[in-house]
Amino acid sequence: MSDRIKRILSALKELYPEASCSLEYSAPHELLFATRLSAQCTDARVNIVTEELFEKYKTLEDFAAADVGELESIINSCGFYRTKARDIINCANMLISDFEGVIPDNIETLCTLPGVGRKTANLIVGDLYGKSAIVADTHCIRLSNRLGLVSSKDPYKVEMALRSIIPEEESSDFCHRLVLFGREVCSARSPKCDECPLRDLCPSYKSH
């Protein structure tokens, strides 16, 4: 690991010592379904929606037996609600029938679940199981490129590139910290470059 990457990790850790997921949940399946809802939607909106959702559907069995129309009406403000509702119900049924209600602990198996891609799978293995995880969401992709850690906008290529340079034990927290940093400092449209504590380590800042 290069000295620059060490300094980036150290700076982010100092800024956000408590690296944690922004989604609110109290059971493993709730994190899985909240993450599905977060596609093309803010975590803040998802947390508002899931307050009602998880009160109505408390168990996997509740989700598996849910009326799709009722589920759609609760999650409709998350966008793509018809697809998401179908995926959640089908996913709950598959977890019960194929995995005895236990969320799989590896990315490949998680990706066989309806509506689950690598981004969601990485979040699950990182947050639920404490395994190495690179969640290549929009913040991760944008900041990793700006910081010169990767040179691709493709989520899979970004994930693989970061896996090769970020220590496994740091990877999940690193991604959570990027989300917090992306929201507070290095936003997509109006990054606060002059206030950025990483500016001396950032090629994008130096180039401008």
N, CA, C and O of each residue as an XYZ file, in Angstrom:
832
protein
N       0.851     -1.193      0.000
C       0.000      0.000      0.000
C       0.887      1.243      0.000
O       1.815      1.358      0.800
N       0.588      2.163     -0.905
C       1.412      3.365     -1.042
C       1.189      4.310      0.136
O       0.188      4.229      0.848
N       2.150      5.201      0.313
C       2.048      6.176      1.396
C       0.843      7.088      1.193
O       0.185      7.474      2.159
N       0.551      7.434     -0.067
C      -0.583      8.329     -0.338
C      -1.893      7.663      0.055
O      -2.761      8.312      0.639
N      -2.052      6.387     -0.252
C      -3.277      5.681      0.123
C      -3.380      5.589      1.645
O      -4.468      5.746      2.201
N      -2.272      5.339      2.315
C      -2.274      5.316      3.783
C      -2.749      6.648      4.348
O      -3.525      6.690      5.303
N      -2.275      7.726      3.750
C      -2.661      9.065      4.227
C      -4.134      9.349      3.956
O      -4.802      9.975      4.778
N      -4.642      8.901      2.823
C      -6.067      9.070      2.517
C      -6.919      8.291      3.512
O      -7.890      8.824      4.049
N      -6.563      7.039      3.760
C      -7.303      6.218      4.725
C      -7.254      6.832      6.109
O      -8.261      6.862      6.817
N      -6.086      7.323      6.499
C      -5.932      7.920      7.828
C      -6.757      9.191      7.972
O      -7.384      9.419      9.007
N      -6.753     10.021      6.927
C      -7.514     11.270      6.975
C      -9.013     11.008      7.062
O      -9.718     11.662      7.831
N      -9.498     10.051      6.273
C     -10.919      9.712      6.313
C     -11.304      9.122      7.665
O     -12.388      9.397      8.182
N     -10.421      8.316      8.235
C     -10.697      7.708      9.537
C     -10.757      8.777     10.623
O     -11.565      8.686     11.547
N      -9.905      9.780     10.509
C      -9.918     10.869     11.485
C     -11.203     11.696     11.355
O     -11.776     12.124     12.357
N     -11.642     11.912     10.129
C     -12.869     12.684      9.898
C     -14.102     11.915     10.360
O     -15.006     12.493     10.964
N     -14.140     10.612     10.078
C     -15.323      9.790     10.365
C     -14.908      8.510     11.107
O     -14.893      7.423     10.529
N     -14.575      8.657     12.383
C     -14.123      7.474     13.136
C     -15.184      6.389     13.247
O     -14.864      5.201     13.283
N     -16.449      6.801     13.300
C     -17.548      5.836     13.381
C     -18.112      5.599     11.986
O     -19.128      6.183     11.609
N     -17.451      4.745     11.235
C     -17.914      4.446      9.882
C     -19.077      3.466      9.960
O     -18.919      2.336     10.420
N     -20.236      3.905      9.510
C     -21.397      3.021      9.580
C     -22.345      3.314      8.430
O     -22.317      4.386      7.825
N     -23.180      2.336      8.149
C     -24.165      2.475      7.090
C     -25.233      3.485      7.500
O     -25.642      3.526      8.661
N     -25.678      4.291      6.557
C     -26.702      5.296      6.846
C     -28.103      4.707      6.918
O     -29.013      5.330      7.466
N     -28.279      3.515      6.371
C     -29.598      2.884      6.383
C     -29.908      2.336      7.768
O     -29.045      1.756      8.427
N     -31.152      2.527      8.202
C     -31.561      2.091      9.535
C     -32.258      0.735      9.461
O     -33.160      0.527      8.649
N     -31.822     -0.184     10.327
C     -32.397     -1.532     10.316
C     -32.152     -2.189     11.661
O     -31.280     -1.768     12.421
N     -32.928     -3.224     11.949
C     -32.751     -3.960     13.198
C     -32.666     -5.464     12.979
O     -32.521     -6.221     13.938
N     -32.755     -5.905     11.725
C     -32.654     -7.320     11.398
C     -31.938     -7.454     10.060
O     -32.028     -6.550      9.230
N     -31.233     -8.551      9.827
C     -30.479     -8.709      8.579
C     -31.308     -8.506      7.314
O     -30.859     -7.847      6.377
N     -32.518     -9.070      7.282
C     -33.323     -8.919      6.067
C     -33.748     -7.470      5.856
O     -33.974     -7.046      4.723
N     -33.858     -6.711      6.944
C     -34.224     -5.304      6.796
C     -33.118     -4.525      6.094
O     -33.405     -3.657      5.270
N     -31.860     -4.820      6.405
C     -30.767     -4.149      5.701
C     -30.777     -4.531      4.224
O     -30.563     -3.682      3.358
N     -31.025     -5.797      3.941
C     -31.070     -6.256      2.556
C     -32.149     -5.523      1.769
O     -31.898     -5.060      0.656
N     -33.347     -5.413      2.337
C     -34.452     -4.781      1.626
C     -34.293     -3.260      1.575
O     -34.666     -2.631      0.584
N     -33.752     -2.675      2.621
C     -33.504     -1.228      2.609
C     -32.479     -0.878      1.527
O     -32.602      0.144      0.851
N     -31.477     -1.730      1.373
C     -30.470     -1.491      0.341
C     -31.084     -1.599     -1.047
O     -30.734     -0.832     -1.945
N     -31.996     -2.549     -1.227
C     -32.700     -2.657     -2.514
C     -33.488     -1.383     -2.788
O     -33.497     -0.895     -3.918
N     -34.139     -0.845     -1.783
C     -34.923      0.380     -1.962
C     -34.044      1.589     -2.257
O     -34.504      2.559     -2.859
N     -32.790      1.537     -1.840
C     -31.914      2.711     -1.968
C     -31.427      2.947     -3.391
O     -30.851      3.997     -3.677
N     -31.649      1.986     -4.292
C     -31.243      2.186     -5.688
C     -31.988      3.379     -6.277
O     -33.219      3.418     -6.258
N     -31.247      4.347     -6.799
C     -31.836      5.568     -7.370
C     -32.691      6.322     -6.361
O     -33.678      6.962     -6.723
N     -32.304      6.242     -5.097
C     -33.063      6.917     -4.039
C     -32.102      7.246     -2.902
O     -31.127      6.525     -2.688
N     -32.364      8.317     -2.177
C     -31.482      8.692     -1.077
C     -31.723      7.808      0.148
O     -32.828      7.309      0.362
N     -30.681      7.626      0.937
C     -30.820      6.865      2.174
C     -31.802      7.545      3.126
O     -32.530      6.873      3.857
N     -31.820      8.868      3.114
C     -32.738      9.600      3.989
C     -34.192      9.266      3.658
O     -35.003      9.053      4.560
N     -34.516      9.220      2.383
C     -35.874      8.869      1.958
C     -36.184      7.423      2.311
O     -37.279      7.120      2.785
N     -35.232      6.532      2.082
C     -35.444      5.119      2.414
C     -35.733      4.948      3.896
O     -36.614      4.173      4.270
N     -35.004      5.661      4.743
C     -35.215      5.533      6.184
C     -36.604      6.009      6.608
O     -37.175      5.488      7.566
N     -37.138      6.986      5.905
C     -38.508      7.434      6.184
C     -39.501      6.341      5.800
O     -40.431      6.034      6.545
N     -39.281      5.758      4.610
C     -40.189      4.735      4.097
C     -40.124      3.456      4.929
O     -41.156      2.854      5.229
N     -38.926      3.045      5.297
C     -38.795      1.764      6.006
C     -39.328      1.827      7.438
O     -39.606      0.788      8.036
N     -39.472      3.011      7.985
C     -40.078      3.109      9.317
C     -41.481      2.496      9.305
O     -41.846      1.727     10.195
N     -42.259      2.853      8.280
C     -43.598      2.267      8.133
C     -43.515      0.830      7.624
O     -44.252     -0.043      8.081
N     -42.614      0.596      6.678
C     -42.497     -0.722      6.055
C     -42.168     -1.806      7.081
O     -42.810     -2.856      7.108
N     -41.174     -1.550      7.916
C     -40.742     -2.569      8.865
C     -41.679     -2.691     10.059
O     -41.620     -3.667     10.806
N     -42.532     -1.709     10.234
C     -43.562     -1.826     11.264
C     -44.674     -2.751     10.790
O     -45.245     -3.506     11.578
N     -44.978     -2.688      9.492
C     -46.054     -3.520      8.942
C     -45.588     -4.949      8.678
O     -46.295     -5.914      8.968
N     -44.383     -5.061      8.121
C     -43.836     -6.390      7.782
C     -42.631     -6.654      8.684
O     -41.541     -6.135      8.442
N     -42.830     -7.446      9.705
C     -41.797     -7.610     10.727
C     -40.849     -8.776     10.454
O     -39.717     -8.772     10.939
N     -41.283     -9.759      9.696
C     -40.473    -10.954      9.465
C     -40.345    -11.234      7.976
O     -41.059    -10.653      7.159
N     -39.422    -12.136      7.632
C     -39.311    -12.565      6.240
C     -40.615    -13.169      5.746
O     -41.021    -12.961      4.602
N     -41.264    -13.919      6.627
C     -42.538    -14.540      6.260
C     -43.588    -13.487      5.938
O     -44.401    -13.674      5.033
N     -43.575    -12.379      6.677
C     -44.507    -11.282      6.395
C     -44.267    -10.721      4.991
O     -45.213    -10.470      4.244
N     -42.994    -10.528      4.643
C     -42.666    -10.005      3.316
C     -43.028    -11.006      2.220
O     -43.529    -10.630      1.161
N     -42.770    -12.273      2.489
C     -43.059    -13.304      1.484
C     -44.546    -13.382      1.170
O     -44.933    -13.691      0.043
N     -45.372    -13.103      2.163
C     -46.824    -13.194      1.990
C     -47.467    -11.850      1.674
O     -48.692    -11.752      1.599
N     -46.659    -10.822      1.488
C     -47.190     -9.472      1.298
C     -47.981     -9.355      0.000
O     -47.654     -9.979     -1.009
N     -49.022     -8.545      0.056
C     -49.762     -8.170     -1.152
C     -48.927     -7.145     -1.906
O     -48.549     -6.116     -1.345
N     -48.639     -7.418     -3.167
C     -47.726     -6.555     -3.906
C     -48.259     -5.129     -4.006
O     -47.481     -4.177     -3.949
N     -49.578     -4.970     -4.155
C     -50.155     -3.623     -4.243
C     -49.973     -2.837     -2.957
O     -49.663     -1.646     -2.998
N     -50.160     -3.481     -1.823
C     -49.976     -2.812     -0.538
C     -48.513     -2.435     -0.324
O     -48.203     -1.360      0.191
N     -47.623     -3.334     -0.726
C     -46.193     -3.034     -0.588
C     -45.802     -1.868     -1.489
O     -45.042     -0.988     -1.085
N     -46.324     -1.870     -2.701
C     -46.036     -0.768     -3.631
C     -46.490      0.570     -3.059
O     -45.796      1.576     -3.207
N     -47.636      0.589     -2.415
C     -48.176      1.851     -1.897
C     -47.290      2.433     -0.790
O     -47.240      3.649     -0.603
N     -46.600      1.562     -0.067
C     -45.729      2.039      1.015
C     -44.404      2.560      0.466
O     -43.869      3.548      0.970
N     -43.876      1.903     -0.560
C     -42.533      2.238     -1.038
C     -42.537      3.111     -2.285
O     -41.479      3.343     -2.870
N     -43.702      3.600     -2.710
C     -43.767      4.263     -4.017
C     -42.899      5.520     -4.116
O     -42.504      5.902     -5.218
N     -42.592      6.170     -2.984
C     -41.771      7.381     -3.054
C     -40.290      7.071     -3.249
O     -39.483      7.989     -3.398
N     -39.925      5.792     -3.251
C     -38.522      5.408     -3.455
C     -38.147      5.290     -4.931
O     -36.973      5.129     -5.263
N     -39.141      5.370     -5.814
C     -38.860      5.223     -7.233
C     -38.743      3.767     -7.648
O     -38.314      2.920     -6.864
N     -39.129      3.482     -8.885
C     -39.089      2.109     -9.416
C     -39.769      1.131     -8.446
O     -39.331     -0.006     -8.268
N     -40.844      1.613     -7.834
C     -41.435      0.871     -6.722
C     -42.066     -0.450     -7.145
O     -42.113     -1.386     -6.347
N     -42.545     -0.548     -8.360
C     -43.146     -1.814     -8.795
C     -42.087     -2.919     -8.890
O     -42.287     -4.034     -8.408
N     -40.964     -2.585     -9.516
C     -39.875     -3.561     -9.619
C     -39.326     -3.904     -8.240
O     -39.060     -5.068     -7.942
N     -39.160     -2.897     -7.411
C     -38.603     -3.126     -6.077
C     -39.538     -3.971     -5.215
O     -39.084     -4.843     -4.474
N     -40.834     -3.716     -5.311
C     -41.797     -4.500     -4.539
C     -41.755     -5.961     -4.958
O     -41.744     -6.856     -4.113
N     -41.733     -6.198     -6.257
C     -41.671     -7.570     -6.753
C     -40.385     -8.263     -6.305
O     -40.404     -9.419     -5.884
N     -39.275     -7.542     -6.403
C     -37.996     -8.125     -6.003
C     -37.978     -8.487     -4.512
O     -37.487     -9.550     -4.133
N     -38.510     -7.609     -3.683
C     -38.501     -7.847     -2.242
C     -39.334     -9.080     -1.890
O     -38.899     -9.919     -1.102
N     -40.503     -9.190     -2.459
C     -41.365    -10.352     -2.175
C     -40.706    -11.638     -2.677
O     -40.672    -12.641     -1.964
N     -40.187    -11.606     -3.899
C     -39.540    -12.793     -4.454
C     -38.278    -13.158     -3.681
O     -37.975    -14.334     -3.480
N     -37.557    -12.143     -3.256
C     -36.340    -12.379     -2.483
C     -36.673    -13.026     -1.144
O     -36.005    -13.972     -0.727
N     -37.701    -12.523     -0.471
C     -38.115    -13.100      0.810
C     -38.497    -14.563      0.643
O     -38.120    -15.403      1.460
N     -39.242    -14.870     -0.410
C     -39.631    -16.264     -0.664
C     -38.425    -17.153     -0.944
O     -38.369    -18.290     -0.477
N     -37.464    -16.641     -1.704
C     -36.280    -17.435     -2.023
C     -35.418    -17.661     -0.785
O     -34.871    -18.748     -0.599
N     -35.296    -16.648      0.054
C     -34.522    -16.810      1.282
C     -35.130    -17.900      2.163
O     -34.410    -18.684      2.781
N     -36.435    -17.940      2.212
C     -37.117    -18.951      3.033
C     -36.987    -20.341      2.419
O     -36.681    -21.312      3.112
N     -37.221    -20.425      1.113
C     -37.252    -21.741      0.470
C     -35.867    -22.334      0.240
O     -35.686    -23.548      0.332
N     -34.887    -21.478     -0.061
C     -33.567    -21.979     -0.444
C     -32.495    -21.826      0.631
O     -31.487    -22.533      0.604
N     -32.703    -20.911      1.576
C     -31.640    -20.617      2.539
C     -32.121    -20.662      3.996
O     -31.447    -20.155      4.893
N     -33.281    -21.267      4.221
C     -33.831    -21.410      5.573
C     -33.918    -20.074      6.314
O     -33.785    -20.011      7.536
N     -34.141    -19.017      5.546
C     -34.326    -17.698      6.134
C     -33.057    -16.984      6.535
O     -33.113    -15.922      7.154
N     -31.912    -17.549      6.194
C     -30.624    -16.950      6.557
C     -30.046    -16.206      5.357
O     -29.992    -16.752      4.254
N     -29.615    -14.966      5.566
C     -29.009    -14.182      4.496
C     -27.645    -14.791      4.150
O     -26.817    -14.960      5.045
N     -27.390    -15.121      2.895
C     -26.083    -15.679      2.521
C     -24.934    -14.747      2.894
O     -25.101    -13.530      2.978
N     -23.764    -15.348      3.116
C     -22.621    -14.563      3.587
C     -21.541    -14.375      2.534
O     -20.413    -14.008      2.863
N     -21.875    -14.623      1.261
C     -20.885    -14.405      0.208
C     -21.532    -13.731     -0.994
O     -22.724    -13.895     -1.253
N     -20.730    -12.980     -1.712
C     -21.237    -12.133     -2.794
C     -21.875    -12.951     -3.913
O     -22.935    -12.586     -4.423
N     -21.238    -14.048     -4.292
C     -21.739    -14.833     -5.417
C     -23.140    -15.371     -5.136
O     -24.014    -15.304     -6.000
N     -23.356    -15.903     -3.936
C     -24.674    -16.445     -3.600
C     -25.699    -15.336     -3.439
O     -26.840    -15.481     -3.877
N     -25.315    -14.251     -2.826
C     -26.234    -13.119     -2.663
C     -26.733    -12.624     -4.019
O     -27.891    -12.226     -4.154
N     -25.867    -12.650     -5.009
C     -26.241    -12.142     -6.331
C     -27.227    -13.049     -7.065
O     -27.711    -12.687     -8.138
N     -27.529    -14.213     -6.508
C     -28.567    -15.062     -7.094
C     -29.952    -14.657     -6.609
O     -30.956    -15.125     -7.147
N     -30.021    -13.796     -5.603
C     -31.305    -13.349     -5.065
C     -31.918    -12.291     -5.981
O     -31.189    -11.491     -6.568
N     -33.244    -12.275     -6.111
C     -33.900    -11.275     -6.960
C     -33.563     -9.846     -6.535
O     -33.702     -9.487     -5.366
N     -33.124     -9.045     -7.488
C     -32.853     -7.637     -7.227
C     -31.540     -7.337     -6.557
O     -31.260     -6.178     -6.250
N     -30.718     -8.352     -6.317
C     -29.454     -8.138     -5.616
C     -28.297     -8.181     -6.608
O     -28.082     -9.185     -7.287
N     -27.556     -7.074     -6.682
C     -26.351     -7.004     -7.490
C     -25.127     -6.910     -6.605
O     -25.227     -7.066     -5.388
N     -23.990     -6.660     -7.191
C     -22.735     -6.668     -6.435
C     -22.677     -5.544     -5.402
O     -22.113     -5.727     -4.323
N     -23.250     -4.392     -5.719
C     -23.214     -3.294     -4.753
C     -23.945     -3.689     -3.469
O     -23.415     -3.530     -2.369
N     -25.153     -4.199     -3.619
C     -25.926     -4.652     -2.461
C     -25.223     -5.802     -1.753
O     -25.136     -5.819     -0.525
N     -24.722     -6.760     -2.524
C     -24.067     -7.928     -1.938
C     -22.839     -7.531     -1.126
O     -22.605     -8.073     -0.046
N     -22.058     -6.587     -1.642
C     -20.889     -6.124     -0.903
C     -21.286     -5.462      0.417
O     -20.646     -5.677      1.447
N     -22.336     -4.664      0.375
C     -22.789     -4.014      1.607
C     -23.191     -5.051      2.644
O     -22.864     -4.916      3.823
N     -23.895     -6.078      2.209
C     -24.363     -7.108      3.131
C     -23.185     -7.871      3.755
O     -23.142     -8.037      4.974
N     -22.241     -8.331      2.945
C     -21.132     -9.110      3.508
C     -20.242     -8.245      4.397
O     -19.650     -8.736      5.359
N     -20.152     -6.964      4.074
C     -19.347     -6.069      4.900
C     -20.004     -5.735      6.218
O     -19.370     -5.816      7.270
N     -21.287     -5.356      6.170
C     -21.961     -4.876      7.382
C     -22.498     -6.008      8.248
O     -22.456     -5.912      9.475
N     -22.999     -7.070      7.642
C     -23.563     -8.164      8.433
C     -22.508     -9.169      8.886
O     -22.599     -9.738      9.974
N     -21.499     -9.377      8.026
C     -20.557    -10.458      8.298
C     -19.119     -9.993      8.514
O     -18.234    -10.807      8.775
N     -18.887     -8.686      8.406
C     -17.555     -8.160      8.680
C     -16.488     -8.608      7.705
O     -15.307     -8.651      8.050
N     -16.889     -8.942      6.493
C     -15.946     -9.405      5.489
C     -15.476     -8.245      4.608
O     -16.038     -7.150      4.626
N     -14.440     -8.527      3.849
C     -13.946     -7.541      2.897
C     -15.060     -7.143      1.937
O     -15.758     -8.005      1.403
N     -15.230     -5.840      1.714
C     -16.332     -5.376      0.873
C     -15.992     -4.029      0.244
O     -15.517     -3.117      0.920
N     -16.238     -3.919     -1.032
C     -16.123     -2.642     -1.735
C     -17.480     -2.328     -2.339
O     -17.894     -2.955     -3.314
N     -18.164     -1.367     -1.765
C     -19.492     -0.978     -2.242
C     -19.312      0.131     -3.279
O     -19.153      1.301     -2.929
N     -19.339     -0.243     -4.535
C     -19.066      0.709     -5.621
C     -20.334      1.473     -5.992
O     -20.916      1.275     -7.058
N     -20.744      2.356     -5.074
C     -21.905      3.206     -5.350
C     -21.433      4.503     -6.002
O     -20.254      4.642     -6.327
N     -22.339      5.442     -6.192
C     -21.982      6.667     -6.913
C     -20.901      7.468     -6.192
O     -20.011      8.032     -6.828
N     -20.984      7.515     -4.855
C     -19.966      8.252     -4.090
C     -18.601      7.596     -4.249
O     -17.604      8.268     -4.512
N     -18.568      6.295     -4.090
C     -17.316      5.555     -4.192
C     -16.689      5.739     -5.568
O     -15.486      5.980     -5.675
N     -17.479      5.630     -6.603
C     -16.958      5.764     -7.960
C     -16.448      7.181     -8.211
O     -15.354      7.367     -8.742
N     -17.242      8.175     -7.829
C     -16.852      9.579     -8.060
C     -15.581      9.936     -7.300
O     -14.646     10.480     -7.887
N     -15.533      9.643     -6.017
C     -14.402     10.042     -5.199
C     -13.145      9.252     -5.518
O     -12.042      9.799     -5.500
N     -13.305      7.972     -5.808
C     -12.131      7.163     -6.143
C     -11.471      7.673     -7.421
O     -10.247      7.640     -7.549
N     -12.278      8.141     -8.356
C     -11.719      8.729     -9.573
C     -11.084     10.074     -9.288
O      -9.986     10.350     -9.771
N     -11.746     10.912     -8.519
C     -11.203     12.231     -8.232
C      -9.889     12.138     -7.449
O      -8.976     12.940     -7.643
N      -9.816     11.152     -6.571
C      -8.603     10.971     -5.766
C      -7.503     10.225     -6.525
O      -6.401     10.037     -6.009
N      -7.809      9.807     -7.743
C      -6.809      9.130     -8.547
C      -6.544      7.698     -8.123
O      -5.492      7.141     -8.437
N      -7.491      7.096     -7.409
C      -7.323      5.709     -6.984
C      -7.723      4.739     -8.086
O      -7.208      3.623     -8.158
N      -8.644      5.168     -8.944
C      -9.099      4.358    -10.078
C      -9.259      5.278    -11.280
O      -9.224      6.502    -11.154
N      -9.434      4.668    -12.446
C      -9.669      5.464    -13.657
C     -10.756      4.806    -14.487
O     -10.573      4.518    -15.669
N     -11.897      4.574    -13.839
C     -13.023      3.946    -14.527
C     -14.310      4.367    -13.845
O     -14.329      4.650    -12.647
N     -15.387      4.406    -14.620
C     -16.714      4.669    -14.067
C     -17.531      3.382    -13.969
O     -18.667      3.397    -13.494
N     -16.956      2.284    -14.416
C     -17.648      0.998    -14.372
C     -17.592      0.422    -12.956
O     -16.499      0.217    -12.427
N     -18.742      0.157    -12.330
C     -18.750     -0.287    -10.935
C     -17.893     -1.525    -10.663
O     -17.187     -1.586     -9.656
N     -17.956     -2.510    -11.562
C     -17.180     -3.734    -11.339
C     -15.671     -3.452    -11.419
O     -14.901     -3.957    -10.603
N     -15.256     -2.647    -12.401
C     -13.844     -2.324    -12.530
C     -13.359     -1.504    -11.337
O     -12.236     -1.688    -10.869
N     -14.206     -0.598    -10.846
C     -13.847      0.187     -9.673
C     -13.694     -0.730     -8.459
O     -12.732     -0.615     -7.700
N     -14.652     -1.640     -8.287
C     -14.562     -2.584     -7.171
C     -13.267     -3.380     -7.222
O     -12.563     -3.480     -6.217
N     -12.948     -3.942     -8.372
C     -11.753     -4.766     -8.493
C     -10.473     -3.948     -8.288
O      -9.521     -4.417     -7.664
N     -10.463     -2.723     -8.818
C      -9.285     -1.869     -8.666
C      -9.053     -1.519     -7.196
O      -7.921     -1.554     -6.715
N     -10.136     -1.182     -6.484
C      -9.996     -0.822     -5.077
C      -9.624     -2.038     -4.230
O      -8.885     -1.911     -3.253
N     -10.127     -3.201     -4.595
C      -9.758     -4.408     -3.851
C      -8.247     -4.661     -3.910
O      -7.670     -5.245     -2.993
N      -7.624     -4.219     -4.987
C      -6.190     -4.460     -5.153
C      -5.326     -3.478     -4.370
O      -4.127     -3.707     -4.210
N      -5.919     -2.382     -3.877
C      -5.098     -1.367     -3.198
C      -5.560     -1.028     -1.785
O      -4.792     -0.459     -1.009
N      -6.802     -1.367     -1.436
C      -7.318     -1.070     -0.096
C      -7.243     -2.342      0.755
O      -7.747     -3.383      0.333
N      -6.630     -2.285      1.934
C      -6.551     -3.476      2.781
C      -7.933     -4.046      3.068
O      -8.885     -3.299      3.289
N      -8.039     -5.369      3.064
C      -9.329     -6.022      3.248
C     -10.028     -5.564      4.517
O     -11.236     -5.324      4.515
N      -9.275     -5.444      5.592
C      -9.879     -5.086      6.878
C     -10.346     -3.634      6.928
O     -11.089     -3.249      7.831
N      -9.910     -2.827      5.956
C     -10.287     -1.408      5.903
C     -11.397     -1.152      4.895
O     -12.013     -0.087      4.910
N     -11.658     -2.118      4.021
C     -12.431     -1.852      2.811
C     -13.869     -1.409      3.076
O     -14.326     -0.429      2.488
N     -14.581     -2.106      3.940
C     -15.984     -1.764      4.185
C     -16.114     -0.387      4.823
O     -16.933      0.426      4.393
N     -15.306     -0.125      5.850
C     -15.352      1.185      6.513
C     -14.914      2.293      5.558
O     -15.463      3.394      5.593
N     -13.944      2.014      4.721
C     -13.485      2.987      3.731
C     -14.642      3.449      2.854
O     -14.791      4.643      2.594
N     -15.458      2.505      2.399
C     -16.588      2.854      1.533
C     -17.639      3.672      2.275
O     -18.192      4.618      1.714
N     -17.921      3.322      3.526
C     -18.871      4.109      4.313
C     -18.348      5.536      4.510
O     -19.112      6.501      4.464
N     -17.060      5.649      4.725
C     -16.475      6.984      4.918
C     -16.531      7.799      3.640
O     -16.726      9.013      3.690
N     -16.362      7.146      2.491
C     -16.484      7.867      1.229
C     -17.885      8.432      1.041
O     -18.043      9.543      0.533
N     -18.899      7.681      1.444
C     -20.278      8.169      1.341
C     -20.452      9.432      2.189
O     -21.002     10.428      1.719
N     -19.985      9.387      3.424
C     -20.109     10.546      4.314
C     -19.330     11.734      3.767
O     -19.812     12.866      3.791
N     -18.132     11.472      3.279
C     -17.286     12.524      2.723
C     -17.896     13.105      1.451
O     -17.831     14.311      1.212
N     -18.487     12.234      0.640
C     -19.113     12.686     -0.595
C     -20.316     13.569     -0.356
O     -20.581     14.492     -1.127
N     -21.044     13.290      0.710
C     -22.219     14.098      1.035
C     -21.826     15.448      1.634
O     -22.448     16.467      1.336
N     -20.802     15.453      2.471
C     -20.468     16.655      3.230
C     -19.469     17.567      2.530
O     -19.529     18.787      2.682
N     -18.553     16.986      1.767
C     -17.460     17.783      1.214
C     -17.368     17.662     -0.308
O     -17.468     18.660     -1.021
N     -17.179     16.451     -0.796
C     -16.881     16.258     -2.215
C     -18.128     15.840     -2.985
O     -18.214     14.725     -3.499
N     -19.085     16.751     -3.053
C     -20.336     16.463     -3.749
C     -20.120     16.433     -5.249
O     -19.082     16.872     -5.745
N     -21.102     15.915     -5.966
C     -20.953     15.743     -7.409
C     -20.859     17.085     -8.136
O     -20.024     17.248     -9.026
N     -21.699     18.035     -7.768
C     -21.790     19.276     -8.527
C     -21.010     20.432     -7.920
O     -20.480     21.273     -8.646
N     -20.935     20.480     -6.598
C     -20.276     21.624     -5.958
C     -19.315     21.173     -4.868
O     -19.547     21.436     -3.688
N     -18.238     20.498     -5.254
C     -17.282     20.049     -4.239
C     -16.617     21.238     -3.540
O     -16.289     22.242     -4.172
N     -16.428     21.106     -2.237
C     -15.829     22.179     -1.433
C     -14.311     22.005     -1.429
O     -13.706     21.717     -0.396
N     -13.716     22.183     -2.593
C     -12.306     21.867     -2.761
C     -11.397     22.687     -1.843
O     -10.428     22.161     -1.296
N     -11.707     23.965     -1.677
C     -10.836     24.816     -0.860
C     -10.909     24.471      0.622
O     -10.012     24.822      1.389
N     -11.981     23.779      1.028
C     -12.121     23.374      2.422
C     -11.746     21.912      2.640
O     -11.781     21.422      3.769
N     -11.396     21.230      1.584
C     -11.224     19.781      1.629
C      -9.939     19.384      2.358
O      -8.856     19.837      1.988
N     -10.045     18.553      3.377
C      -8.847     18.106      4.097
C      -7.984     17.127      3.292
O      -6.874     16.791      3.704
N      -8.500     16.669      2.144
C      -7.729     15.757      1.299
C      -7.144     16.461      0.077
O      -6.603     15.803     -0.812
N      -7.244     17.778      0.022
C      -6.862     18.472     -1.209
C      -5.386     18.278     -1.576
O      -5.041     18.241     -2.757
N      -4.531     18.157     -0.585
C      -3.112     17.959     -0.885
C      -2.824     16.566     -1.440
O      -1.748     16.311     -1.980
N      -3.796     15.675     -1.299
C      -3.637     14.305     -1.790
C      -4.461     14.049     -3.044
O      -4.494     12.930     -3.554
N      -5.125     15.087     -3.537
C      -6.110     14.922     -4.600
C      -5.605     15.466     -5.937
O      -5.391     16.672     -6.067
N      -5.414     14.603     -6.921
C      -4.986     15.061     -8.255
C      -5.982     16.014     -8.902
O      -5.587     16.926     -9.629
N      -7.279     15.810     -8.641
C      -8.298     16.680     -9.238
C      -8.148     18.102     -8.728
O      -8.287     19.055     -9.495
N      -7.866     18.254     -7.442
C      -7.671     19.593     -6.879
C      -6.421     20.240     -7.476
O      -6.437     21.416     -7.842
N      -5.354     19.477     -7.570
C      -4.100     20.014     -8.074
C      -4.200     20.409     -9.540
O      -3.568     21.372     -9.972
N      -4.993     19.667    -10.303
C      -5.125     19.953    -11.728
C      -5.912     21.218    -11.997
O      -5.836     21.785    -13.087
N      -6.683     21.670    -10.985
C      -7.478     22.890    -11.154
C      -6.849     24.069    -10.422
O      -7.388     25.176    -10.457
